C-alpha cells in the first residue's frame, strides 16, 4: 500500500481538477467578458433611467493615475447624467488638484465635486470611511444609483451604459465588474491572470448570482448599487471594519434580500502598473489572511490544499514512476485547461497557462506572509495605514 502512495496522490490531484472544472460553478469560464446590453426589465420606473448616477471615488495619493480615471468618467456616453464625488483621503501628493485639472481639461468642471476627507474614526478602514463621506454628500442629489470605482480605473465611453442596462435588465440591486488589471511586465504576466483565476474560484459569479447560495463576490473597481439596496444592507457603516470591503458589501446586500451580479469587464481597466514581484506580493498579502478569517487552522489547510492541487502534479510529472507521472501530467493539463481562459483574457501566449503552479507557490507564500504580518500587529497595510491589526492569541481561537 505504501508503494502506491504516489499513484494515489496523482489520482487525488486528477479528481480535484475534475471537480474544479465541473462542479465549482464553471468559475474558470467566468473570465470571459460578460457585460452585454440587455433590454430594461418590464416594470422598471422610467425615472430610474433619468435620475443621475453618483460616482464616488475614494482616493489617497493617486496623483499618477487619477486624471485618467476622471477623464474617462466624463467621456462616458451617459456623462451628462454622471456626477463625480472624489474623496481626497488626506493625500499628500496633489491628488485633488490633479482631478480638478482633469475635469477642467475635459470642459466639465461642474461635474466633479472634491471632498476633503477626514481621518477615519476608530473601527473604520480608511477607504470605507472615505467612501462613506462621499455617499453622505452624494445622497443629497437623489441619484438613481451609486457607482463605486477606484482612482486607477479608466473606462471606455460605453462601459456605464452597458452595466446600467445589464443591472436594469436583470433586476439586480448590485452589479460589479472585475476590471482588467495592468498586465505588461513579466511579473504581471506570471501573477495577474492568476489573481483573476483564484478570485473567481473563491467567488464563482454563477453562485454569486444565485439567491439560493450564500456565496457573494464583488470587485471594488466598478460597483453599481441602488441607494435603496445599500440602505437595506445597513449602508457602508455595516462593513466599516472590513478589509475585503467589496465582497463584504456583496454579502450584506445578498443577506438583506438583494440580487447581486458579478462579471468581467471587456474594456474597463486599471492603469496602475505592478512594477515588481514584491509589489504584487504586498497587494496579495494585504488581504489574504483576512480572507481566511484570521484562522491558523484555515491557513494550514490552505497551504496543504495549494500544495496538493497545484504543486503535487508537477512533482509527480518529474517522478521516476510512470503511472504517477501520467496522473500528474493529466492533472497539470486539466489545470492548464482551466487556466487558459484567464490567460487568453489578458491576451498572453497560451504557454503561460502552464505557469499556474509557479503562481500558486507565490500566492501561498504571500498568504503566509499575510498571516505573519497580522500576528505581528501590522496586517492589511495600505498606503501608510494598518487596516487589519491583529494579535497572536486571537488567531488561535
Long-range contacts (C-beta under 8 A, 24 or more apart in sequence): 6-316, 6-319, 6-321, 6-323, 6-324, 7-321, 7-323, 7-324, 7-327, 9-308, 9-312, 9-316, 9-324, 10-312, 10-313, 10-316, 10-323, 10-324, 10-326, 10-327, 10-328, 10-330, 10-331, 11-327, 12-308, 13-308, 13-309, 13-312, 13-313, 13-316, 13-327, 13-328, 13-331, 14-327, 14-330, 14-331, 14-334, 16-308, 16-309, 16-331, 17-309, 17-331, 17-334, 17-335, 17-338, 18-334, 20-201, 20-309, 20-338, 21-334, 21-337, 21-338, 24-201, 24-204, 25-204, 25-205, 25-206, 25-207, 25-215, 26-204, 26-206, 27-200, 27-201, 27-204, 27-205, 27-206, 28-197, 28-200, 28-201, 28-338, 28-339, 28-341, 28-342, 29-341, 30-200, 30-204, 30-205, 30-206, 30-262, 30-263, 30-264, 31-196, 31-197, 31-200, 31-264, 31-341, 31-342, 31-345, 32-264, 32-341, 32-345, 33-263, 33-264, 33-265, 33-266, 33-345, 34-205, 34-263, 34-264, 35-159, 35-162, 35-163, 35-166, 35-177, 35-263, 35-264, 35-265, 35-266, 36-162, 36-166, 37-161, 37-162, 37-165, 37-166, 38-165, 38-166, 38-168, 38-169, 38-170, 39-165, 39-169, 40-165, 40-168, 40-169, 41-168, 41-169, 41-170, 41-171, 44-168, 44-171, 47-144, 48-144, 48-168, 49-144, 49-168, 50-81, 50-144, 51-81, 51-142, 51-143, 51-144, 52-81, 52-82, 52-83, 52-141, 52-142, 52-143, 52-144, 53-78, 53-81, 53-82, 53-83, 53-143, 53-144, 53-145, 53-146, 53-147, 53-160, 53-164, 54-83, 54-85, 54-135, 54-138, 54-139, 54-141, 54-143, 54-145, 54-146, 54-147, 55-82, 55-83, 55-84, 55-85, 55-146, 55-147, 55-149, 56-85, 56-87, 56-131, 56-134, 56-135, 56-138, 56-146, 56-147, 56-148, 56-149, 57-84, 57-85, 57-86, 57-87, 57-134, 57-149, 57-150, 57-151, 58-87, 58-89, 58-117, 58-126, 58-127, 58-130, 58-131, 58-134, 58-150, 58-151, 59-86, 59-87, 59-88, 59-89, 59-91, 59-95, 59-96, 59-99, 59-130, 59-151, 60-88, 60-89, 60-90, 60-91, 60-95, 60-126, 60-127, 60-130, 60-383, 61-91, 61-92, 61-93, 61-95, 61-383, 62-91, 62-93, 62-95, 62-98, 62-151, 62-152, 63-91, 63-93, 63-94, 63-95, 63-98, 64-272, 65-151, 65-152, 65-271, 65-272, 66-95, 66-98, 66-99, 66-102, 66-151, 66-152, 67-98, 67-99, 67-101, 67-102, 68-102, 68-154, 68-271, 69-149, 69-150, 69-151, 69-152, 69-153, 69-154, 69-155, 69-271, 70-99, 70-102, 70-103, 70-106, 70-112, 71-102, 71-105, 71-106, 71-154, 72-153, 72-154, 72-155, 72-156, 73-149, 73-155, 74-102, 74-103, 74-106, 74-108, 74-111, 74-112, 75-106, 75-157, 76-155, 76-157, 76-158, 76-159, 76-160, 76-161, 77-157, 77-158, 77-160, 77-161, 78-160, 78-161, 78-164, 79-108, 79-111, 82-111, 82-147, 82-160, 83-111, 83-112, 83-113, 83-138, 83-141, 83-143, 84-111, 84-112, 84-113, 85-113, 85-115, 85-134, 85-137, 85-138, 86-112, 86-113, 86-114, 86-115, 86-134, 86-151, 87-115, 87-117, 87-130, 87-131, 87-133, 87-134, 88-114, 88-115, 88-116, 88-117, 89-117, 89-126, 89-127, 89-129, 89-130, 90-117, 90-118, 90-119, 95-151, 113-137, 123-240, 123-241, 124-240, 124-241, 125-240, 125-241, 125-242, 125-243, 125-245, 125-380, 125-385, 125-387, 126-382, 126-383, 126-385, 126-387, 127-245, 127-382, 127-387, 128-236, 128-239, 128-240, 128-242, 128-245, 129-240, 131-236, 131-245, 132-235, 132-236, 132-237, 132-240, 135-230, 135-235, 135-236, 139-227, 143-227, 144-226, 145-224, 145-225, 145-226, 145-227, 146-223, 146-224, 146-225, 146-226, 146-227, 146-230, 147-222, 147-223, 147-224, 148-220, 148-222, 148-223, 148-225, 149-221, 149-222, 149-223, 150-220, 150-221, 150-270, 152-270, 152-271, 152-272, 153-179, 153-221, 153-222, 153-268, 153-269, 153-270, 153-271, 154-268, 154-269, 154-270, 154-271, 155-222, 155-267, 155-268, 156-267, 156-268, 158-267, 159-222, 159-265, 159-267, 159-268, 163-222, 163-224, 164-224, 166-261, 166-263, 167-224, 167-261, 170-259, 170-261, 171-259, 172-259, 172-260, 172-261, 173-225, 173-226, 173-228, 173-229, 173-253, 173-258, 173-259, 173-260, 174-218, 174-223, 174-224, 174-225, 174-226, 174-229, 174-249, 174-250, 174-253, 174-258, 174-259, 174-260, 174-261, 175-223, 175-224, 175-225, 175-260, 175-261, 175-262, 175-263, 176-218, 176-219, 176-220, 176-222, 176-223, 176-224, 176-246, 176-250, 176-260, 176-261, 176-262, 176-263, 177-219, 177-221, 177-222, 177-262, 177-263, 177-264, 177-265, 177-268, 178-219, 178-221, 178-262, 178-263, 178-264, 178-265, 179-219, 179-221, 179-222, 179-265, 179-268, 179-269, 179-270, 180-265, 180-267, 180-268, 180-269, 180-270, 180-345, 180-346, 181-269, 181-270, 181-274, 182-269, 182-270, 182-271, 182-272, 182-273, 182-274, 183-346, 183-348, 184-273, 185-273, 185-274, 185-275, 187-274, 187-275, 187-276, 187-277, 187-279, 187-280, 188-273, 188-274, 188-280, 189-346, 189-348, 189-352, 190-352, 190-355, 190-358, 190-359, 190-362, 191-274, 191-277, 191-280, 191-359, 191-362, 191-363, 192-274, 192-280, 192-346, 193-339, 193-342, 193-343, 193-345, 193-346, 193-348, 193-352, 193-359, 194-339, 194-342, 194-356, 194-359, 194-360, 194-363, 195-284, 196-264, 196-342, 196-345, 197-338, 197-339, 197-342, 197-356, 198-363, 202-291, 203-247, 203-262, 205-261, 205-262, 205-263, 208-250, 208-254, 208-260, 208-261, 208-262, 209-259, 209-260, 209-261, 209-262, 211-254, 211-259, 214-251, 214-254, 216-247, 216-250, 216-251, 216-253, 216-254, 216-260, 217-246, 217-247, 217-250, 217-262, 218-246, 218-247, 218-249, 218-250, 218-260, 218-262, 219-246, 219-262, 220-245, 220-246, 221-265, 221-268, 221-270, 222-265, 222-268, 223-249, 225-249, 225-253, 229-253, 229-256, 229-258, 232-256, 232-257, 232-258, 233-258, 243-286, 243-287, 243-290, 243-380, 243-387, 243-388, 244-287, 244-290, 244-291, 264-345, 277-362, 281-362, 281-365, 281-366, 281-369, 282-381, 284-363, 284-366, 284-367, 284-370, 285-366, 285-367, 285-369, 285-370, 285-373, 286-370, 286-380, 286-381, 286-382, 286-387, 286-388, 287-370, 287-380, 287-388, 288-363, 288-366, 288-367, 288-370, 288-371, 289-367, 289-370, 289-371, 289-373, 289-374, 289-379, 289-388, 289-390, 290-370, 290-374, 290-379, 290-380, 290-388, 292-367, 292-371, 294-371, 294-374, 294-390, 294-394, 294-395, 295-395, 296-371, 296-395, 296-396, 299-367, 299-368, 299-371, 302-364, 302-367, 303-364, 303-367, 303-368, 306-360, 306-361, 306-363, 306-364, 307-364, 309-335, 309-360, 310-335, 310-356, 310-357, 310-360, 310-361, 311-357, 311-360, 311-361, 313-357, 314-357, 332-357, 371-395
